[in-house]
């Protein structure tokens, strides 16, 4: 995230300054019109800058450091909802004790992956994300109302096209947790993650 900000981000800013300078110089004095290709280039650059900012925020969201996991999940969900039209509800305990940094970013990454799957594959309209405590465990539950799938193929079988599920399971196991998926054709999908606190 830091390299993107300091390297690519600064280069994009410099490129934008150059393009705007050229646009000012090449604008017709009588009509006030700039070359359409130059104006289009400035607009494309603006889109790229926004994309890089989004990537940086997703790699290491500042809100995660400043306000905690639930706030980071809510912020990402709001942005994801705006981009995709998916209605996402986030619930959880506001006063949840902070987890180790690697554990929090792991849970955050799992949420990102599940939301991507819900929008891309499940064709869901609504998603519920719930982050709660259960005894000594932190429990993440994500449920969608999408088309569902045959969950018997979601184990460790990478040949079944379940790379996303395998990656999420491995992420959970890397912090001592477990991941379980429940789904049926036409009945949506539920993902449960339990991680020791």
N, C-alpha and C positions, 0 to 999 in steps of 0.2 A: 504493500500500500504506500509506504514511504517513497519507494523508488518510482512508482507510478506518479505520485504527486510531484516529486522533485525533478524527475526526468521528463516523462511524457507530458505531464501537466504544464510544466514551464515552457516546453517547446511549443505546445499548442497555444499558449498565451502569446508567445512571441510571433507565431505564425498569424494569429488573429490580428495583432497590431500591424503587421506588414500588409495583410490583406485590406484592412480598413484604411490604411494610409494610401494604398494604391487606389482603392475605391474613391477616396476623396479627390485624388489627383486626376483620375480618369472620368470623373462625373462631368457630363456635358454642362458647360456654364449656362447655356441658354435654356435647355430643357430640364436640367436637374436630374437627368437619368444616368444611371451607371450601367455598364455592360451587364446583361442578365447572367452571363456565366460567372462573373465576379461576385455578383450578389448571391447567386446560388452557392458559390464556394464558401462565402462567409456563413451562410445558413447551415451548410454541411458541417463546417468546422464547429459551429455552435452545438450541433447535435452530437458530434464526437466528444466535445468537452463534457457535455452532460452525461454521456455514456461512461466516460472515464471516471467522473465524479461518483457515479452510481457504483461502479466496480470497486473504487477505493472504499466507499462507505460499506459495501458488502464484505470486503476482505477483512476490515478491522473497524467495525462501526464504533464511532466515538461514544454514541449513546450507551453502548454496552459497558464501557469503562466508567462513564459518568453516572448512569442511572440504573444499571443492572440488566439482567437477562430478560425479564418480562417487558421492560420498556423497549429494549432492542428488538424483541420479537414483534411488539406492537408497531414500532416504526417501520420495520421491514414489511410487515403485513399491509400497512397503509399504502406504502409505495407500490407493492406488488399488486394490490387491489386496483390502484389507479391505472396501472399498466395493462392489466388483464381483464378487468371487470368482474373478477371473482370476489364474492362477498365473504370477508374473513372476520370472524369474531374471535377475540383473544381474551381468555379468562385466566385468573391466577391470583396467588397470594402476593400482594404488594410488598409485604414485609419478609419475603423469603430470604433466608440467610445466603450471603454471597458464596458462590462455589469457586474452586480454583479456576484460574484464568483459562487453562486448556479445556476444562470441563465445560465452562460456559460457551466458549467458541464452538465446541463440538456439538452441543445442543442446538446452538444457533444455526450451524451448518446443516444439521438434520432437518430443522424446520424449513430452511431454504430448499432443500432437495424435495421434501414432501410437497411443498407448495408448487414447485415446478412440475412435479408429477401430476398433481391435481389439475393444473391448468392445461398441461400438454397432452396427457394420456387419458385421464379420468373424465375429462369434459364435465367437471363438476361446476355447480353454480354457487355452492356454499361450503365453507370450511370452518370448523370449530377447532381452535387450539386451546388446550387447557394445560397449565403448568402448576402442579400442586405438590405438597409434601405428603408422604405416606410413611409414617414411622421414621426410619432412618434413610429413606430413599426420596429422591426427587423423581416425580413422575410427569412425563410429557405425553399427552394424548392428542392426536390430530385425527379428526374424522371429516370425511367429505361425503357428498351426496352424488358422487359420480357413477360411472357405469360399472365400476368394480372389475375384478378379474379373478382368475382361479389362483388363490393364494397358495395352493400346493406346489406351485412352480416358483415360489419366492424364497426358497431356502438358500442353500449355498451354491446352487446350480448356475454358474455364470453363463453356461451355454443356453440357458432358457431366456436370455435377454433381460435378466434381472440385475444388471450391473448397478443401477441406482440403489436397489434394495440391499444388495451385497455391500456396497460402500457404506450405507447408513448403518448396517449391522456391525461392520468392522469399526466404524467410528465409535459406536456405543460400547463395543467390547474393549476398545483402546482405553476407555476411562472406567473400566470395571463394570459396565452396565450391560443391559440386555435390550434387544429390540424384538417386538412381536408384531406381526401384521395379520389382521383379520379382514377378509374381503370375500364377497360373492358377486357373481355376475348380476348386474342390475341393482345391487344393494349397497353400493358405496364401499369405502375402504376406511379402516381404522388402523392407525399406527400407535403402538404403545412403547415407550422407552422408559426404563427404570434405571436410575443411576444412584449409587450410594452417595450420601452427602458426607 
